[in-house]
Amino acid sequence: MNKKFEDIFTPEWMVNDILNYIPIKYGDKILEPTAGDGNMAEPILKKCKNLSIELTVNELQKKHYNTLKERLSKYGKIKEVKLPSKQNLFNYFFNNS
């Protein structure tokens, strides 16, 4: 069986445990390249509510995009990133400054 995308969501409790070991500080830049419904992004934003951080979230699947956008909208302005074709993703993430 060949699946184009397979959804594997990290449980929020696990993200919260992981965040206890990551020293996020003012001015940090964080990339969540496959944000899904926001199970990783939202706990990061909750933990950093008093810090000025730059969190970039991307999601290629339209079925998750609206949920992600709605879930994170309560945390302030969200910069929407439109991704190029899948063939150019490597260049987008690693050659784009």
LUMLOMAR-770167 format. One record per residue (C-alpha): residue number from 0; residue in three letters; z, x, y. Coordinates in pm, whole numbers, plus 50000, padded with zeros to 5 digits. Example, Ala and Ser with C-alpha at 12.3 -4.5 7.8 and 13.67 -1.06 7.14 Angstrom:
2
{site 0,"ALA",{50780,51230,49550}}
{site 1,"SER",{50714,51367,49894}}
***
This chain:
97
{site 0,"MET",{50000,50000,50000}}
{site 1,"ASN",{49895,50141,50337}}
{site 2,"LYS",{50101,50027,50637}}
{site 3,"LYS",{49994,50104,50991}}
{site 4,"PHE",{50348,50096,51132}}
{site 5,"GLU",{50676,50064,50952}}
{site 6,"ASP",{50982,49942,51144}}
{site 7,"ILE",{51302,50133,51079}}
{site 8,"PHE",{51577,50042,51324}}
{site 9,"THR",{51881,50261,51383}}
{site 10,"PRO",{52194,50043,51385}}
{site 11,"GLU",{52378,50039,51720}}
{site 12,"TRP",{52707,50143,51558}}
{site 13,"MET",{52534,50459,51435}}
{site 14,"VAL",{52388,50532,51779}}
{site 15,"ASN",{52735,50492,51935}}
{site 16,"ASP",{52881,50736,51680}}
{site 17,"ILE",{52604,50988,51753}}
{site 18,"LEU",{52656,50954,52129}}
{site 19,"ASN",{53017,51068,52086}}
{site 20,"TYR",{52878,51413,51998}}
{site 21,"ILE",{52607,51442,52264}}
{site 22,"PRO",{52724,51571,52604}}
{site 23,"ILE",{52498,51368,52837}}
{site 24,"LYS",{52545,51473,53198}}
{site 25,"TYR",{52423,51385,53546}}
{site 26,"GLY",{52052,51452,53590}}
{site 27,"ASP",{51964,51468,53220}}
{site 28,"LYS",{51623,51347,53107}}
{site 29,"ILE",{51605,51160,52777}}
{site 30,"LEU",{51294,51048,52591}}
{site 31,"GLU",{51297,50767,52335}}
{site 32,"PRO",{50937,50783,52207}}
{site 33,"THR",{50960,50488,51966}}
{site 34,"ALA",{51210,50253,52126}}
{site 35,"GLY",{51152,49944,51912}}
{site 36,"ASP",{51385,49671,52037}}
{site 37,"GLY",{51609,49918,52222}}
{site 38,"ASN",{51879,49987,51963}}
{site 39,"MET",{51903,50349,52083}}
{site 40,"ALA",{51809,50304,52448}}
{site 41,"GLU",{52064,50035,52535}}
{site 42,"PRO",{52372,50225,52408}}
{site 43,"ILE",{52252,50532,52600}}
{site 44,"LEU",{52228,50326,52919}}
{site 45,"LYS",{52572,50173,52857}}
{site 46,"LYS",{52729,50516,52802}}
{site 47,"CYS",{52560,50658,53113}}
{site 48,"LYS",{52613,50364,53349}}
{site 49,"ASN",{52799,50590,53597}}
{site 50,"LEU",{52556,50880,53565}}
{site 51,"SER",{52216,50928,53719}}
{site 52,"ILE",{51994,51001,53419}}
{site 53,"GLU",{51623,50956,53357}}
{site 54,"LEU",{51556,50759,53039}}
{site 55,"THR",{51193,50719,52938}}
{site 56,"VAL",{51127,50464,52666}}
{site 57,"ASN",{50796,50405,52494}}
{site 58,"GLU",{50692,50150,52236}}
{site 59,"LEU",{50344,50121,52088}}
{site 60,"GLN",{50391,49789,51911}}
{site 61,"LYS",{50342,49484,52130}}
{site 62,"LYS",{50571,49278,51909}}
{site 63,"HIS",{50869,49486,52028}}
{site 64,"TYR",{50765,49553,52387}}
{site 65,"ASN",{50881,49224,52546}}
{site 66,"THR",{51219,49233,52369}}
{site 67,"LEU",{51267,49592,52477}}
{site 68,"LYS",{51172,49519,52838}}
{site 69,"GLU",{51403,49215,52858}}
{site 70,"ARG",{51694,49393,52692}}
{site 71,"LEU",{51680,49696,52924}}
{site 72,"SER",{51594,49512,53248}}
{site 73,"LYS",{51961,49444,53325}}
{site 74,"TYR",{52019,49818,53368}}
{site 75,"GLY",{51802,49852,53677}}
{site 76,"LYS",{51449,49955,53757}}
{site 77,"ILE",{51240,50038,53454}}
{site 78,"LYS",{50938,50261,53487}}
{site 79,"GLU",{50670,50123,53259}}
{site 80,"VAL",{50467,50389,53085}}
{site 81,"LYS",{50123,50295,52964}}
{site 82,"LEU",{50023,50515,52677}}
{site 83,"PRO",{49667,50638,52621}}
{site 84,"SER",{49489,50596,52290}}
{site 85,"LYS",{49669,50714,51978}}
{site 86,"GLN",{49436,51014,51954}}
{site 87,"ASN",{49570,51143,52285}}
{site 88,"LEU",{49945,51089,52227}}
{site 89,"PHE",{50017,51456,52154}}
{site 90,"ASN",{49853,51562,52479}}
{site 91,"TYR",{50030,51282,52668}}
{site 92,"PHE",{50378,51388,52558}}
{site 93,"PHE",{50337,51765,52555}}
{site 94,"ASN",{50080,51845,52825}}
{site 95,"ASN",{50174,51585,53086}}
{site 96,"SER",{50418,51709,53350}}
***
